[in-house]
């Protein structure tokens, strides 16, 4: 059965439009609370959020939902998604909630849920919660209603934990960093981490007002970061997204370093130092063929998963890998956390920068990407990929690229978009293939 509310990364949508309303948020709290109230101990949920204006509304609705079914709530305020996952586990909570739409604009919001182990919920858990959404809430007796409290020490705990991900002998003294926090959840913690480790930190995107999250800043728009890195003579630029589970890097020349290059560096480095498990890394079907070729040249494997960090994590667990991620910048390093953490990944990159003594432009470009083109086609309703005209166009393209590249066509899990990606050694051929398929999808989508 298809899920009605949960997508590839929790529940997400336009604020004050179904399903991203206060009413649904309260019901999600009641349903998730019902699912995770197990045993006779006092149950607890940790709730964090990013800096969106709608975060206040969604937080209060979730608190009402959880407390009404007897769960105590710990509110940690604006904190990165990985911090919520970490605190859920360290505080022995039964559930963790992050209110965020990640890299989306301020008018969207979302609800991400973590189990007591700090990992995102399984499909089975999400389906069970959805089934409870269709039923009347099982409300607690008056004396058993939950309590809610603010936890003031959350920021310090998270900062301490992620600093421990960098070996003690490595300091960032002498490193000039530009840190773009996307006016999002990491606007205080990320600059603090880098400064405490000795770096000179120049900050942008650290003045959230509820409306400017991911607005011309952060991992989805690094123009300001590129300009600031070059103008300031910084060694490296770090861009996080709204909930700080993604990382995009800019080298000292202003060149963009995406998740594929970062995975190549971390995987290669950990392999050299005997830290890499599984003799390879896990990425998605969208990762560049150049990454796969580079890893193979190092006798390492690239395992591909469906798009979405939850599917990357599933493959990592299945194959015993400890490094995985996405081209978009999600970096999952299981030695240091249970979900993507842009700040932890940035520390791994900076540690290599310090240890190698090389400029970022040399260290962070380990392979030449194969020409790759991704275009999105928006649609109003239905399933364009089920249309025979689209199927035929895809089949023709696959046959054309069979010996020299790859084709990946998929529906977005968070927006009404068809994503059309092709890559191959011939850039002109790649462009033609993508344009042809997009044209057919647009025709079908009206």
C-alpha positions, 0 to 999 in steps of 0.5 A: 500500500502506498503511503499518503503522508510520508515521502522519501524524507518524512512529511513535507509540503506547503505550510498551512496546506494539507498535509502541512497544517497544525491540525495534521501535525497534532495528529501526527504527534498523537499517532507517533506517540501511540506507536512509540508508547511501549512499556510502563516507563515515562515516555519522552520525545525530543523535538527540534526545528530549523528557523522557519516562521512556521516552525513555531506553529508546527512545534506547538501543534506537535507538543499538543499531540504528544502530550495529549497521549501521555508523552513528555516533550523535550524542546531543543529549539533551532538545532540541526537534524543530526543533533536531534538524532544524536540527542534522541539516542543519548537522552534515551528518548523514545522518539525524535522529531525534526521540524524542517523542510531541509533545503526548501524555501521558507514557505514549506515545512516538514516533519522528520521522525527518528526512532529511539536508536537515532535512525530515521523510521522504517517504512513499516513504522511510517505505515503504522503511524499512517494507519493511526492517523485514520483512527481516533486518538487514544488520549491519556487520562487527565493525570497522565498527560505529558509535560513539556520543557525546554532543554537549554544545554542541547547546543553545547552537547551537540558541539562537544559530540561533533568535535569528537569526530575529529582526531584530537591531534588535529587543530584548525589553527591557521585555516581561514574558513567561510561558513554559510549556514543558510540562515538555518538550524546551524547558524550558531553551532557550526561557526562555534565548532570551527572557531573552537578548533582554532579556525578563523571563521567568516560567517554568512547566512547566520541572521535568520528572520523566519523568512530567509532560510535557504534564500540566496544562500546555503548549499543550494545557492553558493554564489555568495559563498564563492564570492566571499571565499575568493575576496577574503582569501579563505582556504575553503568555504562550507555551505550547509542547508537549512537543517544542516544535514547537507554539505557543499564545499567551495575551494580557495578558487571559488570552484564548487565541490559537490557530494561526489567529490567529498565522498571520494575524498572521505572514502579514499582517506578512510581507506588509507587510514584503515577506517573504511568498512565494506571496502567501498562506499554507498551513493545513489543512482544520481552519483557521477560515473566518474566517482565510480571509476575513481573508486574502482581505480583504488580497488574500492566499490561503489554501491548505488541506492535509490535517491534519498539518504534513508535508502543510502543508509539501508544499503550501508547497514546491509553491506556493512559500510560506514561511508555513504551519501548523495551528490547533493551533499548528504554525508552519512558517516556511521562512525560519528552519527546516524544520519547525514551531518554536514558539519561532521563531514566538513570537519573530515574535509578540513582535517584532510586539508590540514594533514595534507598541506595541499590547497583545497583546489588540489585535494578536493578534485580527485576525479574528472566528472563525466558530463552529466545533465539533470533537468526537472519537469513539473507536472500537475497530476497523474503519473507521466512516467506511466505514459507509453510515449514517455516509456518509449522515449526512455527506452530509445535513450537507454539503448543509445547510451548503453555502451557510453553512459547512464540514464536515470529517470525518476519522480521526486519524492518531495515535489511534483517533478520528474527528474531526467538525468543522463551522463556519458562521455559525449556531452552533446549526446547527453544534452540531446538525450535529456532534452528529447525526454523532457520534451516528451514528458512536458507534452504528456504533462500538458 
